[in-house]
Amino acid sequence: MDAIILQILNGLDKGSAYALIALGLTLIFGTLGVVNFAHGALFMIGAFCAVTLSRILTLSHEVIDETKTDFLGNPLKVDVPYIYDIFGQTTGDAIIDWAVPISILFAIPVMVAIGFIMERGLIKHFYKRPHADQILVTFGLAIVLQEIIKYFYGANPIPTPAPDAFRGSFDFGAMLGFDPNTIIYPYWRLVYFAFSALIIGAVFAFLQFTTFGMVVRAGMADRETVGLLGINIDKRFTIMFGIAAAVAGLAGVMYAPINSPNYHMGMDFLVLSFVVVVVGGMGSLSGAVLAGFLLGILESFASMAIVLETLPGINQIIIYLVAIIILLTRPRGLMGRKGVMEE
């Protein structure tokens, strides 16, 4: 039982990332009808927002520290972050320590701006083009963004630690009545799952309970009729593209302490997340979230030692096997709508 619970936790952790990226992909496809293969790059850029802010907060200048001397007795020069000059050392250390959560505030406007630029500058020209053209151009854009990140940040992963308060592990088993140290799970992974649930809930609440969201949902169902009512649905869809970019970026920001950001992490998640979208059903937001968590849990169980001893390498292909089975039995996916990508 403890092994099962641990694998479910691991699956929810992976599924959170899949679901957030797939949610953004589905938002873009459901509103604009664009298959955006650059969405994984937005996840990567979000992670590097956390890296960038961490570097900004640790920018320093040299000062002479009279309390420290070299072997000749001369005062030493030490690096002091500029943030100490503004907030003092104690507050400055706390801000540096909490750089990743603070990066959320930094990433939101950055990701929304990037989303607007992508949509207005490139993607809007491919709305009426075949999906194959959309895939090619957005995949090319993803490669360009990947190489830009590689140029400025290098090819090696960049460790981006979580705040000290969330380092270490939580005795999850003791809370459920198991023996101590039976189920140990990292604090930050639990935080990531809770954060993902919050973002997913906020997106669904926004679409369900706000006037803006209701208009967007109506536009997703019948764009022409909404336009005939005098509503500028294109403008609202552009805003949704920015929101989808922000969702992917926030997923990347909070994932940075789990997997050190690197220039190819967007591609690593993109293919899997697109499979999640297809399994959930093209254009179905709830299907994307359901499939994300489902496939994350299945992948986690497939990674167990006892499973790998019986079926070596199954953890690498389980998601694709499940996708084949589901699409053979339900061609539209778990919750796909009739007519989506069937023309």
N, C-alpha and C positions, 0 to 999 in steps of 0.2 A: 504493500500500500504506500509506503514512504517513497519508493522509487517511482510509482505512478504519479503521486502528487508532485514530486520534483520535476518530472518530465512535463507535466501540465504547466507548471510555472515557467519552465524553459520555453514551452510552446507559446504561452501567452506573451512572453518577452519578444520572441521572434515575430509572432503574429501581430503584435502592436506596430512594429515597423512596417510589415507588409500591408496592414490595414490602413495606416496613415497615408502611405504612398499611393496605394490603390484607390483610396478615397479621393485624393487629389486628381489622379488620372481619370476617374469616373466623372468627377465634377466637370472637368474640361471636355470630356467626350460627350457627356449628357447635355451640356449647354451649347458648345460650339461645334460638336460633331467632328472634332479633331483628335486623331490618334497621336498623342504627344509623347514621342520617344525621348524627349529631352527632360522628362519629368524627374528621372533619376538624377540628372545633373543638378536639379534644384535641391534635392535632398543633400547632395554633396556640398553645394554652396552653403546650405544652412549649417552643416558641420564646420565649414571653414569660417563662418561668421563667428562661431565660438572660439576658434583658433585666433582669428584676427583680434577680437576684443581682448582675449587673454594677453596677446602681445602688446596691445595698446596700453593696457592697465599696468604692465610691467616695464614700460619704457622708463629709463632711469638716467641719472646724471651723476657724475663723480663729485664727492665732497670729501674733505679731510676729516677723519675721525681721530680726535685727540686721545681717545681711550684705547686705541689699538696702535701698536708700533711694530716696526720690523726689527730685525736682529741688531740693527745699529741704534735703535731707539727713536727713529724718525716716525712721525705720524703716518698712518696708512691712508690711502685713498680708497673709499668704498663706494659702491653703486647704490644710490638711493632712488627708488621709484618716484616719479613726479607726483604720483597720487598721494604720497606722504606729505608733500608740501601743501596740498589742498585740504586733506581730511585728517592728517596726523597718522602716525604709524599704526595704532590699533585699528582705527576704522579703515585705513588703507589696506592692511592685511586682510581684514574681513571682506572687503570688496574684491580683492584679488582671489581670495579663496572661493567666493561665490560667483566667479566670472562666468561659468556656464549658465546658471539660471538667469543671471543678468543679461546674458547674450540674447535672451528671448526678446527683450525690449529693443535691442540693436537689430536683430534679424527681421522683425516684422516689417518695418518700413523698407529695409533693403530688399527683402524678398518680394514685397508687393510692387516695388519699383521695377525690379527685374521682370516680374510677371507682365506688367504693363508694357514694358519695352519689347519683350518677346512677342506678345500678342499683336501690338500695334505695328511693330517694325517688320515682322516676318510672317507670323502664323496667319494673320488676317488675309493674306494674299492666297492662302491655300484652302479656304473654307469650301469652295466649290470644286476643288480638285479631287481626284481619286484618293482613297485612303493610302494606296501604295506611295503616292507622291508625298503625302503628309508624313508617312513613316520615314521616308528617305531624308527629307529636309530636316525633320526634328532629330533624327539620329545623327545626321551630320552636325547639327548645332550642338548636340550633346558631346560629340568628340571635340569640337572646337572649345567648348567650355572646360572640358576635362584637360585639354592641353594648356589652356590659360592658367588653370590652377596649378598644374605641374610646373609651369615656367616660374611662377611667383613663389610657390611653397615647396618645390622639390618633389622628388618621387617617393621619399620615405614617409611612413606614417608619423603623425605628430601627436604624441601623448597629450591628452587634455583631461586632467583629473577632475573628478567630482568634488564637491565641497567636503571638507573633513568630516562634517556631521553625517555624511552619507557614505563614507568609506567603510569597508568591512562588511560583515554579513549579519543577517537576522536569523534567529533560531525559530524558523517557521514551524518546525515540528512540535516544539514545546507548547506553542500557542494552541495547537490542535490536539494536545494530549499525548503526543509521542514522547519517547525518551529524549532528554537533552542531546543536542548535536546530531539528531537523526536527519533532519531536513534543514540544511543551512543554505540561505540564499542571499545574494548580494543586495544591500539596501537600494543601490541606485537602479537596479533592474526593476525592483518593485515600484520605485518612483517613476520610472519610464512607463510602466504599464498604467499607473494611475494617471499620469499626464496624458497618455494616449487616449484613455477613456474619457478624460475631460475634454480634449480637443474634438474627439468624435461626437460626443454629446453636444458640444457647443455648435458644431456645424449642422447637425440635424435639427437642433432647436432653432437655429437661425433660419433654416429653410422652412421649417414647419410653422413657426409662430410669429415671424415678422412679415410685414407687408412686402418688403423687398424680396424675401425668400419665397413667398407665395407667388409673386409675379414671375420669379425665375423658374419655379416649378411648372407654372402654367406655360412659360415659354419653352421649357424642355419638352412638354407634351404637344404643344401646337404653337410653333413660333409665328406663323403667318397671322393667325387670328389675334394673338396678343399685339402684334405690330399694327393691325388694322384698328385696334382700340386707341391708337395714338400714343402708345408706350414705346419709348426708345429701348427696345429689348437688347439691341446690340451693345449699348453702353453698359447695361446691367450685366451682360455676359462677359464683357471685358473686366468688370469689377470682380466677377466670379473667378476669372482666370488669375487675377491678382491674389484672391483669397486662397485658391488652390495652390499657388506658388508658396504662399505663406505657410500653409499646412505642411507641405513637403519640407520647407525650410526649418520649421519648428521641430519636425521629426528628426531632421539631421542634427540640429543644435543639441537636443537632449540625448541623442545617440552617441555623441562624441566621446563621452567617458567610457562607454561600453566597447566601442570599436574605434581605435585611434584614427582620426580622419586621414584619408589618403585620396589621391586624385582619381582612383578607379572605383571608389566605393559606390558611386552612383550607378555605374554599369552593373556592379554586382547585385544591386537590389532591383534594378529596372526590369530585367527579364523575369525574375520571380514575381514581381509585383504585377507585371502585365499578365502573367499566367493567372494570378489571383483575380484580376479584373475579368478575364475571360471565363474562369470557373464560376465566379459570382454572377456573371451575366452582364454583358456590355450595357452600360447606361444605368445599372442598378446600384445605387449608393449602399443600400442595406446589404445587397449581395456581395459587394466588394469587401465590406467589413466582416461579414460572416465568413466568407472564403478566406480572408486574411488570417483570422484566428484559427479556423479549421485546418488550413494547410500548415500553419506554424506549429500546431500541436502534433500533427501527423509527422512532420519533419523531425520534431523533437523525439518522438517515440522511435522513429526509424534510426536515430543516432545512438540508441542504447546498445551496450556491448553485446548483450545476448542476441539482439536482432542482427547486428553486424556479423556475428560469428556464423549465423545461419544463412544470411543473405548479404555477403560483402558488397559494400558500395550502394546499398539500397537507399541510404540517406541522401545520396546525390541525385537520385532520380525519382524519389517517391512523389514529389509534387507533380512531376510531369506524368507519371503513371496515373495518379488520381485524376489529373486534368483530362487525360485520354478517356478514362472510364466514364467520367461525368459527362463529357461532351458526346460520347457515343450514346449514352442513355438520355441525356437532356441537352440537345444541340444548342439551346439558348443559354446554357448555364443554369446555376441553381435558381436564380431569381430574375433571369433575363426577360425583357419585354419583346413582344412580337413586332417584327418589322425593323429592329435595330440591326444595322449592317447586313440586312438580308436582301437588299436590292441587287 
